[in-house]
Amino acid sequence: MLNLKRLETVTEIQSLKKGSTVIVEWKEGSSEYKRGNKVGIYKRIWGINRSNEVILELRRNIYFSIDMYLSGESVAKAAYVIKGEEQ
């Protein structure tokens, strides 16, 4: 069984390392949800860019804004990291 940690603060999100595995539950209406991905597992994330976005998959342009996520306005409903990978 996976031991998941929900990402809830700026510090937790910014502590993600390039290559971490992040699991994202997408909101209804998001492009990923419309593709049939209610939950996405992103192995080896790209990192955080200068616009304060978590880049999950560069090639397919999958990302979410940290500020919007924390305020509940993001297309990402919830994001998790496997415990032990967050630091």
Backbone bond lengths (Angstrom), bond angles and torsions (degrees), N, CA, C in turn:
res aa  C-N    CA-C-N  psi(-1)  N-CA   C-N-CA  omega(-1)  CA-C   N-CA-C  phi
1 M - - - 1.451 - - 1.530 108.99 -
2 L 1.319 115.86 135.66 1.461 120.18 178.71 1.517 110.84 -76.43
3 N 1.298 115.82 142.55 1.454 122.15 176.11 1.528 106.82 -103.16
4 L 1.341 116.66 101.00 1.449 121.71 -174.58 1.518 112.46 -98.62
5 K 1.314 115.96 148.20 1.469 123.48 175.82 1.517 107.22 -121.53
6 R 1.335 116.60 119.92 1.462 120.11 176.99 1.524 109.05 -71.02
7 L 1.304 116.64 133.49 1.463 121.82 178.51 1.528 108.20 -82.58
8 E 1.346 116.28 117.60 1.460 120.51 -173.40 1.519 114.46 -127.04
9 T 1.328 118.06 -10.21 1.469 120.12 -178.30 1.527 110.13 -132.27
10 V 1.319 114.90 161.20 1.465 120.92 176.58 1.521 109.93 -58.38
11 T 1.316 116.89 -43.14 1.464 121.76 -178.71 1.527 110.97 -60.55
12 E 1.329 116.90 -45.08 1.466 120.13 179.26 1.523 111.28 -62.22
13 I 1.322 116.58 -43.00 1.461 120.18 -178.87 1.521 110.68 -68.53
14 Q 1.321 116.66 -44.25 1.460 119.72 -178.42 1.517 112.94 -70.30
15 S 1.334 117.32 -14.64 1.464 119.79 177.88 1.535 111.95 -83.13
16 L 1.345 116.72 -5.01 1.467 119.63 176.58 1.519 109.69 -61.42
17 K 1.309 114.97 138.81 1.458 120.26 178.26 1.518 108.88 -101.55
18 K 1.312 115.71 149.57 1.454 120.41 172.94 1.522 106.85 -57.16
19 G 1.303 116.40 129.49 1.454 120.72 -178.13 1.515 114.10 100.58
20 S 1.344 117.91 -8.24 1.458 120.91 177.04 1.525 110.17 -66.52
21 T 1.321 115.84 156.88 1.457 120.94 174.00 1.524 107.97 -98.23
22 V 1.342 115.79 126.18 1.463 121.71 179.83 1.517 108.32 -121.85
23 I 1.316 115.77 135.98 1.460 122.57 177.53 1.522 106.74 -110.23
24 V 1.332 116.11 126.70 1.460 120.82 -176.52 1.523 109.90 -122.36
25 E 1.332 115.73 130.58 1.458 121.77 170.65 1.528 105.88 -95.40
26 W 1.342 116.90 119.07 1.459 121.67 -175.34 1.523 111.00 -91.02
27 K 1.322 115.39 146.24 1.461 120.95 176.54 1.523 109.84 -74.54
28 E 1.320 114.97 149.27 1.458 121.01 174.82 1.530 107.99 -59.27
29 G 1.299 117.53 133.50 1.452 121.48 -178.40 1.522 113.42 101.99
30 S 1.323 117.32 -18.65 1.466 119.62 177.36 1.532 109.18 -70.80
31 S 1.308 116.71 157.81 1.472 119.80 -178.56 1.530 111.25 -61.94
32 E 1.315 117.82 -36.82 1.466 120.54 179.15 1.527 110.63 -67.67
33 Y 1.319 117.47 -40.46 1.467 121.97 178.19 1.522 109.61 -62.39
34 K 1.339 116.27 -42.65 1.470 120.90 179.62 1.526 111.87 -65.10
35 R 1.323 117.28 -27.07 1.472 121.43 176.28 1.524 111.84 -78.51
36 G 1.323 116.66 -3.32 1.464 121.02 -179.81 1.509 113.56 97.34
37 N 1.324 117.36 8.13 1.466 121.81 -179.78 1.523 110.20 -102.25
38 K 1.326 116.04 84.40 1.464 119.16 177.06 1.527 110.23 -68.49
39 V 1.325 114.70 -32.22 1.466 122.11 176.21 1.522 107.54 -131.82
40 G 1.319 115.98 132.27 1.455 120.37 178.47 1.519 110.94 -118.70
41 I 1.311 115.65 139.57 1.465 121.26 175.69 1.517 106.47 -110.48
42 Y 1.319 116.22 117.86 1.459 121.79 -175.33 1.517 108.81 -113.67
43 K 1.301 115.00 104.01 1.459 121.65 179.92 1.514 107.41 -85.76
44 R 1.290 115.79 135.65 1.470 121.61 177.03 1.530 112.00 62.27
45 I 1.331 115.66 63.48 1.466 118.66 178.58 1.521 110.24 -59.77
46 W 1.316 115.44 156.73 1.462 122.09 -177.57 1.518 111.45 -76.49
47 G 1.338 117.67 -40.40 1.461 121.49 179.70 1.514 111.62 137.50
48 I 1.324 116.16 -160.02 1.464 123.01 -179.61 1.520 107.74 -116.04
49 N 1.334 115.82 129.82 1.460 119.22 -177.87 1.537 111.57 -92.32
50 R 1.319 116.21 -179.30 1.476 121.44 -177.91 1.521 112.74 -68.09
51 S 1.330 117.22 -18.81 1.469 121.34 178.57 1.522 111.57 -87.22
52 N 1.334 116.79 9.68 1.459 123.05 178.62 1.532 111.96 63.98
53 E 1.329 114.83 44.78 1.453 121.47 177.68 1.523 109.15 -118.47
54 V 1.322 116.34 140.93 1.459 121.49 174.63 1.519 106.56 -85.50
55 I 1.327 116.21 115.44 1.457 121.49 179.78 1.528 107.85 -89.86
56 L 1.327 114.94 108.02 1.456 120.73 -176.69 1.521 111.65 -84.83
57 E 1.326 115.53 -42.88 1.455 120.56 -179.92 1.523 107.66 -146.53
58 L 1.293 116.29 109.09 1.462 122.26 -175.20 1.530 111.75 -66.30
59 R 1.290 116.33 -44.91 1.461 121.21 -175.01 1.529 112.80 -60.48
60 R 1.328 116.92 -39.85 1.463 121.57 -179.28 1.530 112.37 -98.07
61 N 1.341 117.00 5.11 1.459 122.94 177.61 1.533 112.12 57.90
62 I 1.322 116.01 49.47 1.458 121.56 179.50 1.525 108.05 -104.41
63 Y 1.310 115.26 121.49 1.462 121.31 -176.46 1.523 109.77 -158.54
64 F 1.344 115.56 168.88 1.462 119.76 168.50 1.517 109.05 -144.42
65 S 1.320 115.15 149.44 1.460 122.75 179.12 1.526 109.37 -78.15
66 I 1.304 116.12 129.78 1.469 120.61 180.00 1.528 110.67 -63.47
67 D 1.333 116.83 -47.53 1.470 120.11 -178.11 1.528 111.58 -61.12
68 M 1.328 116.49 -44.36 1.469 120.16 -179.79 1.531 110.87 -67.66
69 Y 1.322 117.24 -36.75 1.465 121.20 178.07 1.530 110.44 -61.75
70 L 1.307 116.35 -47.48 1.469 120.16 -177.24 1.525 112.46 -68.13
71 S 1.335 117.03 -25.90 1.470 120.02 178.78 1.531 111.91 -91.59
72 G 1.336 117.54 -1.67 1.458 121.52 178.79 1.518 114.29 83.78
73 E 1.328 117.61 9.18 1.464 122.10 -176.91 1.526 113.19 -99.46
74 S 1.300 118.18 -0.94 1.464 122.93 -176.06 1.523 111.49 -79.40
75 V 1.334 116.31 161.58 1.457 121.48 172.39 1.532 110.25 -73.22
76 A 1.319 116.77 -15.09 1.465 121.61 175.57 1.534 108.46 -87.17
77 K 1.314 115.84 118.10 1.461 121.18 -179.76 1.526 111.01 -75.81
78 A 1.325 115.59 -43.00 1.466 121.47 179.09 1.524 108.17 -154.14
79 A 1.328 115.68 146.97 1.458 121.23 178.23 1.522 108.98 -131.76
80 Y 1.311 115.32 140.54 1.460 122.37 -177.07 1.516 110.09 -132.46
81 V 1.305 115.29 152.79 1.451 121.32 172.73 1.528 106.44 -125.70
82 I 1.321 115.51 150.11 1.460 119.62 176.44 1.512 107.31 -71.03
83 K 1.323 117.38 126.85 1.468 120.90 -177.92 1.513 110.18 -54.59
84 G 1.336 114.74 135.44 1.441 120.81 -178.19 1.519 111.92 102.72
85 E 1.335 117.52 -20.62 1.460 121.34 178.32 1.513 112.40 -96.17
86 E 1.330 117.04 -9.97 1.467 118.87 -174.22 1.511 113.70 -77.88
87 Q 1.328 118.43 -17.06 1.456 119.26 -178.99 1.488 111.97 -131.09
